[in-house]
Amino acid sequence: MFYRDTWVEVDLDRIAENVSNIKRHAGFENLYAVVKANAYGHGDVEVARAALDAGANMLAVAFLDEALNLRREIRDVPVLVMGPIRPADIAVAAEQNIDVTAHDLNWIEAAAGYQGVPANVHLKIDSGMHRIGVTNAESFAKACSMLDAETNLNLIGLFTHFATADGCVDHYQNQIDKVKAITADTDLSRFKYVHQSNSAALLRHPQQTAANGGRLGISMYGLAPSDEFELPCELKQAFSLHSRITQVKRLKAGDKVGYGATFEAEEDMLVGVMPIGYADGWLRYHQNRPVEINGKEYPIVGRVCMDQTMIRVDESVCVGDQVSLINDNITVDNAAQDLGTINYEIVCSISDRVPRVYKRGGETVSVRNDRFK
Ligand SMILES: *Cc1c(COP(=O)(O)O)cnc(C)c1O
């Protein structure tokens, strides 16, 4: 339930379709659905369930709190925290059967002697992203032997992350080669899970790596990781954002709109108001961008306020009319391009003030309103 007419719609059929198409294309046995950041703003539990139904068999998030939140609802599938956790929190993860990442030797040293519930550990190699992970063959070997010596830490996974799977092929290939060099003396079959590919690599470089799994993020949501390569299968945007007109008013030439009075009517005109603003993640940068009402585009005028935004409309627009801020015509990619950013940032920005409405077969199947959690 929600009482303000502003909502996100998430098409779970499209998420399922994206997952199964990409899984078929990539050909890996294991597929993590990456549902960090509340599933890129789509809703973590709901997306996780749809992705698992469609062929993903594991879940991945960025930090422990996100994993614990998922575990309250989803008990029986592996969940990996891809970022570092405090060594002191391994027990918290292990008690909820959440897999953790060992990202450097100091972390492993601090974790050594861990006596709690046995924890599953994935070792992270930094192969050229220069974010987290062990960086050379010597520390990799040391990390493996230190973890092997621990009775309550089970080293079950190995992974790395690509910086340019969507772009520079040389850098991507260097990362592949670096993993090979670092692990040259190790039989990779000792790891139950070896996963390297993000969306871009799954789409563009399928089955190229010595892996048996991949981590699918942005493309599960139907968004392309970049426009630098041709997609091997269609991606269907699952996310749309809507509101409704709350008031229409007539302005005279010279009247000004909004904070700072930055927009001035050059002639008599109509302004419509909708209840969404920057506190909803509809950032001030959206000023002047188009929205769609009854199939026609109208521009946002004046500054976006915290809770409300004004639109230049015409006589055809009435109170109660639906406004689509993001849909199949005004896409997430359009917004990203207009704002000089990436599609990831647009969907992640829409805050949990905005309820998420889940669709299957065109029908609403559930509503998530975090205000009433
Ligand atoms: C976010 C993330 C992913 C998913 O990347 P996409 O480009 O969204 O597919 C995969 N692996 C790691 C380590 C990540 O942080």
PDBQT file of the ligand as one rigid body, heavy atoms in Angstrom, charges set to zero:
ROOT
HETATM    1  C1  LIG A 401      28.746  -4.820  -8.807  1.00  0.00    +0.000 C 
HETATM    2  C2  LIG A 401      29.639  -5.964  -9.081  1.00  0.00    +0.000 A 
HETATM    3  C3  LIG A 401      29.336  -6.886 -10.092  1.00  0.00    +0.000 A 
HETATM    4  C4  LIG A 401      28.182  -6.696 -11.065  1.00  0.00    +0.000 C 
HETATM    5  O1  LIG A 401      28.613  -5.843 -12.106  1.00  0.00    +0.000 OA
HETATM    6  P1  LIG A 401      27.637  -5.463 -13.317  1.00  0.00    +0.000 P 
HETATM    7  O2  LIG A 401      28.477  -4.605 -14.200  1.00  0.00    +0.000 OA
HETATM    8  O3  LIG A 401      26.497  -4.713 -12.723  1.00  0.00    +0.000 OA
HETATM    9  O4  LIG A 401      27.220  -6.740 -13.939  1.00  0.00    +0.000 OA
HETATM   10  C5  LIG A 401      30.130  -8.006 -10.218  1.00  0.00    +0.000 A 
HETATM   11  N1  LIG A 401      31.203  -8.188  -9.398  1.00  0.00    +0.000 NA
HETATM   12  C6  LIG A 401      31.546  -7.310  -8.444  1.00  0.00    +0.000 A 
HETATM   13  C7  LIG A 401      32.736  -7.570  -7.601  1.00  0.00    +0.000 C 
HETATM   14  C8  LIG A 401      30.787  -6.156  -8.257  1.00  0.00    +0.000 A 
HETATM   15  O5  LIG A 401      31.146  -5.276  -7.315  1.00  0.00    +0.000 OA
ENDROOT
TORSDOF 0
